[in-house]
């Protein structure tokens, strides 16, 4: 196991130590997971496609809940909702 030290910038950016990023390409997507104070980075290309889609769905769902909690939503009844969907 390799261990390195880095720090986070004011914009939330971190630098992966050079000896740990030799197999990473510029622009490559990484999955970031957080659990009990631990952060885990994994190359997205190494994950199963369905898992990537599931993670994206979970992220979009979390974003939607934050909008709802902030009061940024439109309330409508079932008929209004169906009419709105027809516009899509």
Secondary structure as UniProt FT lines:
FT   TURN            10..11
FT   HELIX           18..20
FT   TURN            22..23
FT   TURN            26..27
FT   STRAND          30..35
FT   TURN            36..37
FT   STRAND          38..43
FT   HELIX           44..46
FT   HELIX           49..69
FT   TURN            70..71
FT   HELIX           78..87
//
